[in-house]
Every structure is written in C-alpha cells, then in structure tokens.
Amino acid sequence: MKLENIIPCQFETVLDSYVSENGSKDDPWEIRNLKRAQTKFGSWISTRIPINEIGKIVMPHYKFGGTQIVPYEGRLLIEAYENFKEEEEFFQENNPQFCKRIDFHKQTIKEKSRKKIYLSQEPLFIGESYCGLTSFKGKITHLDGFHRLFAAMDLEEECRPPYLESFIAVFNDFKYPQSN
C-alpha cells in the first residue's frame, strides 16, 4: 500500500487526536484498542493514504445491530464495501443506524471536516474482531474509522478527497518507504 507524508509520532499524539476528534468517553473500546496496538507494535506514524489505495485496508469482523457487515475471516475494504452495496437494501432495512453513520461521514468528508483513520501494520489477532484475520498477516488493518472508510468508498468520484489522513501503529523496526 502506498503511503505519503510519513511522519513518526508519539502515542500521546495519537490519543490526543482521537479524543479531540471523537470526544472523551469513559474507557471506550476504541481507546483500549489503540492501547492494545501500542503494546503490540510500539511505534506510530502519521501518514496520508491516497484515496485509490484505501480499498486495500483489511477490515476486521464487524457486526452491528444484529447484522454482520464483515465476516469473521475479515475482508479487504473494497470487498466489504462491494458486499454492502450488493446488500444495501437489506442493510437500510435491518441496520438503518449503520447506513445513517455512513451518510453522516459522507457529509463531513464533503465539508472537509475529515477525521483521521486509525490503523495498524497488521491485525491485532485478539478478540472476536481480529482472531479470524490470519490470512491478512502483514497487511494494514483497521482499528477505528469503519464508517469513515465506507463513506469515502461511497462518495461520488468528484467528491472523494485525494487522500485520507491516518495514524498507523507500526513495529519499532518499520522501514519508512520513500514518501511522495
């Protein structure tokens, strides 16, 4: 996956960004997930992912409102999104909150008030969401920003931003590719 403008950063920067963009909740699952990534990987980078590359992001198992969005084995974002589009009527009927979240994030992207996407260098391989992702070892994986990623995929070409800002948890020995 192509990454641009790679800048090493501290975990505190990642947490501060998350809290400022999403508000502070009492020990939310998302912050615990970021802390798990910090423990496993040890380092973080801030980067831009070109919009035409985001389909390569691994999406973990995701079930919302009783409806499975991504199966236990995970999917690349492009595959998960294609499944969503094929079954969109079903999701609109059975999981309207999921669809409303996507619509909300589509609007924020259009208004250029984009939030960052939080990723890791490979799956965490813990818990129900990440245990089934064994075939995705070494692939950049979603930690937070599920609806934002689906929203970016769902935008018309002329409304899509050129890139998404991201923080990625990386192993300490991560080799920084040349940025463009």
Contacts in CASP RR format, 6 or more apart in sequence:
PFRMAT RR
TARGET T0000
AUTHOR 0000-0000-0000
METHOD contacts of the structure
MODEL  1
MKLENIIPCQFETVLDSYVSENGSKDDPWEIRNLKRAQTKFGSWISTRIP
INEIGKIVMPHYKFGGTQIVPYEGRLLIEAYENFKEEEEFFQENNPQFCK
RIDFHKQTIKEKSRKKIYLSQEPLFIGESYCGLTSFKGKITHLDGFHRLF
AAMDLEEECRPPYLESFIAVFNDFKYPQSN
1 49 0 8 1.000
1 53 0 8 1.000
1 56 0 8 1.000
1 57 0 8 1.000
1 140 0 8 1.000
2 49 0 8 1.000
2 50 0 8 1.000
2 53 0 8 1.000
2 180 0 8 1.000
3 45 0 8 1.000
3 47 0 8 1.000
3 48 0 8 1.000
3 49 0 8 1.000
3 168 0 8 1.000
3 177 0 8 1.000
3 179 0 8 1.000
4 47 0 8 1.000
4 48 0 8 1.000
4 49 0 8 1.000
4 50 0 8 1.000
4 163 0 8 1.000
4 179 0 8 1.000
4 180 0 8 1.000
5 46 0 8 1.000
5 47 0 8 1.000
5 48 0 8 1.000
5 179 0 8 1.000
6 45 0 8 1.000
6 46 0 8 1.000
6 47 0 8 1.000
6 176 0 8 1.000
6 177 0 8 1.000
6 179 0 8 1.000
7 45 0 8 1.000
7 46 0 8 1.000
7 47 0 8 1.000
8 43 0 8 1.000
8 44 0 8 1.000
8 45 0 8 1.000
8 176 0 8 1.000
9 44 0 8 1.000
9 45 0 8 1.000
9 46 0 8 1.000
9 167 0 8 1.000
10 44 0 8 1.000
11 34 0 8 1.000
11 38 0 8 1.000
11 42 0 8 1.000
11 44 0 8 1.000
13 44 0 8 1.000
13 46 0 8 1.000
13 167 0 8 1.000
14 34 0 8 1.000
14 38 0 8 1.000
14 44 0 8 1.000
14 118 0 8 1.000
14 167 0 8 1.000
15 31 0 8 1.000
15 34 0 8 1.000
17 116 0 8 1.000
17 167 0 8 1.000
18 30 0 8 1.000
18 31 0 8 1.000
18 34 0 8 1.000
18 116 0 8 1.000
18 118 0 8 1.000
18 144 0 8 1.000
19 31 0 8 1.000
21 115 0 8 1.000
21 116 0 8 1.000
22 30 0 8 1.000
22 115 0 8 1.000
25 31 0 8 1.000
30 118 0 8 1.000
30 143 0 8 1.000
30 144 0 8 1.000
33 124 0 8 1.000
33 143 0 8 1.000
33 144 0 8 1.000
34 118 0 8 1.000
34 143 0 8 1.000
34 144 0 8 1.000
34 169 0 8 1.000
36 124 0 8 1.000
36 126 0 8 1.000
37 118 0 8 1.000
37 120 0 8 1.000
37 124 0 8 1.000
37 143 0 8 1.000
37 169 0 8 1.000
38 44 0 8 1.000
38 169 0 8 1.000
40 120 0 8 1.000
40 124 0 8 1.000
40 169 0 8 1.000
41 120 0 8 1.000
41 121 0 8 1.000
41 169 0 8 1.000
41 170 0 8 1.000
41 171 0 8 1.000
41 172 0 8 1.000
42 169 0 8 1.000
42 170 0 8 1.000
42 171 0 8 1.000
42 172 0 8 1.000
43 169 0 8 1.000
43 170 0 8 1.000
43 171 0 8 1.000
43 172 0 8 1.000
43 174 0 8 1.000
44 167 0 8 1.000
44 168 0 8 1.000
44 169 0 8 1.000
44 170 0 8 1.000
45 167 0 8 1.000
45 168 0 8 1.000
45 170 0 8 1.000
45 174 0 8 1.000
45 176 0 8 1.000
46 165 0 8 1.000
46 166 0 8 1.000
46 167 0 8 1.000
47 165 0 8 1.000
47 166 0 8 1.000
47 167 0 8 1.000
47 168 0 8 1.000
47 179 0 8 1.000
48 163 0 8 1.000
48 164 0 8 1.000
48 165 0 8 1.000
48 166 0 8 1.000
49 57 0 8 1.000
49 117 0 8 1.000
49 163 0 8 1.000
49 164 0 8 1.000
49 166 0 8 1.000
50 162 0 8 1.000
50 163 0 8 1.000
51 152 0 8 1.000
51 160 0 8 1.000
51 161 0 8 1.000
51 162 0 8 1.000
51 163 0 8 1.000
51 164 0 8 1.000
54 77 0 8 1.000
54 149 0 8 1.000
54 152 0 8 1.000
54 153 0 8 1.000
54 164 0 8 1.000
55 76 0 8 1.000
55 77 0 8 1.000
55 78 0 8 1.000
55 81 0 8 1.000
55 153 0 8 1.000
56 76 0 8 1.000
56 77 0 8 1.000
56 78 0 8 1.000
56 139 0 8 1.000
56 140 0 8 1.000
57 76 0 8 1.000
57 77 0 8 1.000
57 117 0 8 1.000
57 119 0 8 1.000
57 140 0 8 1.000
57 141 0 8 1.000
57 142 0 8 1.000
57 149 0 8 1.000
58 74 0 8 1.000
58 75 0 8 1.000
58 76 0 8 1.000
58 77 0 8 1.000
58 123 0 8 1.000
58 133 0 8 1.000
58 136 0 8 1.000
58 139 0 8 1.000
58 140 0 8 1.000
58 141 0 8 1.000
58 142 0 8 1.000
59 70 0 8 1.000
59 74 0 8 1.000
59 75 0 8 1.000
59 76 0 8 1.000
59 77 0 8 1.000
59 80 0 8 1.000
59 141 0 8 1.000
59 142 0 8 1.000
59 146 0 8 1.000
59 149 0 8 1.000
60 70 0 8 1.000
60 74 0 8 1.000
60 123 0 8 1.000
60 129 0 8 1.000
60 130 0 8 1.000
60 133 0 8 1.000
60 141 0 8 1.000
60 142 0 8 1.000
61 68 0 8 1.000
61 70 0 8 1.000
61 71 0 8 1.000
61 72 0 8 1.000
61 73 0 8 1.000
61 74 0 8 1.000
61 128 0 8 1.000
61 129 0 8 1.000
61 130 0 8 1.000
61 132 0 8 1.000
61 133 0 8 1.000
62 68 0 8 1.000
62 69 0 8 1.000
62 70 0 8 1.000
62 129 0 8 1.000
62 146 0 8 1.000
63 69 0 8 1.000
64 95 0 8 1.000
64 97 0 8 1.000
64 98 0 8 1.000
65 94 0 8 1.000
65 95 0 8 1.000
65 97 0 8 1.000
65 98 0 8 1.000
66 94 0 8 1.000
66 95 0 8 1.000
67 90 0 8 1.000
67 91 0 8 1.000
67 94 0 8 1.000
67 95 0 8 1.000
67 98 0 8 1.000
69 80 0 8 1.000
69 84 0 8 1.000
69 91 0 8 1.000
69 95 0 8 1.000
69 98 0 8 1.000
70 80 0 8 1.000
72 128 0 8 1.000
72 131 0 8 1.000
72 132 0 8 1.000
73 132 0 8 1.000
73 133 0 8 1.000
73 135 0 8 1.000
74 80 0 8 1.000
74 132 0 8 1.000
74 133 0 8 1.000
74 136 0 8 1.000
75 83 0 8 1.000
77 142 0 8 1.000
77 149 0 8 1.000
77 150 0 8 1.000
77 153 0 8 1.000
78 153 0 8 1.000
80 150 0 8 1.000
81 150 0 8 1.000
81 153 0 8 1.000
81 154 0 8 1.000
84 91 0 8 1.000
84 150 0 8 1.000
88 99 0 8 1.000
91 98 0 8 1.000
91 99 0 8 1.000
92 99 0 8 1.000
98 147 0 8 1.000
101 147 0 8 1.000
102 147 0 8 1.000
102 150 0 8 1.000
102 151 0 8 1.000
102 154 0 8 1.000
103 151 0 8 1.000
104 147 0 8 1.000
104 151 0 8 1.000
105 147 0 8 1.000
105 148 0 8 1.000
105 150 0 8 1.000
105 151 0 8 1.000
105 152 0 8 1.000
106 151 0 8 1.000
106 154 0 8 1.000
106 155 0 8 1.000
106 159 0 8 1.000
108 114 0 8 1.000
108 115 0 8 1.000
108 151 0 8 1.000
109 148 0 8 1.000
109 151 0 8 1.000
109 152 0 8 1.000
109 155 0 8 1.000
109 159 0 8 1.000
109 160 0 8 1.000
109 161 0 8 1.000
110 155 0 8 1.000
110 159 0 8 1.000
112 161 0 8 1.000
114 148 0 8 1.000
114 161 0 8 1.000
114 164 0 8 1.000
114 165 0 8 1.000
115 145 0 8 1.000
115 148 0 8 1.000
116 164 0 8 1.000
116 165 0 8 1.000
116 166 0 8 1.000
116 167 0 8 1.000
117 142 0 8 1.000
117 144 0 8 1.000
117 145 0 8 1.000
117 148 0 8 1.000
117 149 0 8 1.000
117 164 0 8 1.000
117 165 0 8 1.000
117 166 0 8 1.000
117 167 0 8 1.000
118 142 0 8 1.000
118 143 0 8 1.000
118 144 0 8 1.000
118 145 0 8 1.000
118 166 0 8 1.000
118 167 0 8 1.000
119 140 0 8 1.000
119 141 0 8 1.000
119 142 0 8 1.000
119 143 0 8 1.000
119 166 0 8 1.000
119 167 0 8 1.000
119 168 0 8 1.000
119 169 0 8 1.000
120 140 0 8 1.000
120 141 0 8 1.000
120 143 0 8 1.000
120 168 0 8 1.000
120 169 0 8 1.000
120 170 0 8 1.000
121 138 0 8 1.000
121 140 0 8 1.000
121 141 0 8 1.000
121 168 0 8 1.000
121 169 0 8 1.000
121 170 0 8 1.000
121 171 0 8 1.000
121 174 0 8 1.000
122 136 0 8 1.000
122 137 0 8 1.000
122 138 0 8 1.000
122 139 0 8 1.000
122 140 0 8 1.000
122 141 0 8 1.000
123 130 0 8 1.000
123 132 0 8 1.000
123 133 0 8 1.000
123 136 0 8 1.000
123 137 0 8 1.000
123 139 0 8 1.000
123 141 0 8 1.000
124 130 0 8 1.000
124 141 0 8 1.000
124 143 0 8 1.000
125 131 0 8 1.000
125 132 0 8 1.000
125 133 0 8 1.000
125 134 0 8 1.000
130 141 0 8 1.000
133 141 0 8 1.000
140 168 0 8 1.000
142 149 0 8 1.000
143 169 0 8 1.000
148 164 0 8 1.000
149 164 0 8 1.000
152 160 0 8 1.000
152 161 0 8 1.000
152 164 0 8 1.000
END
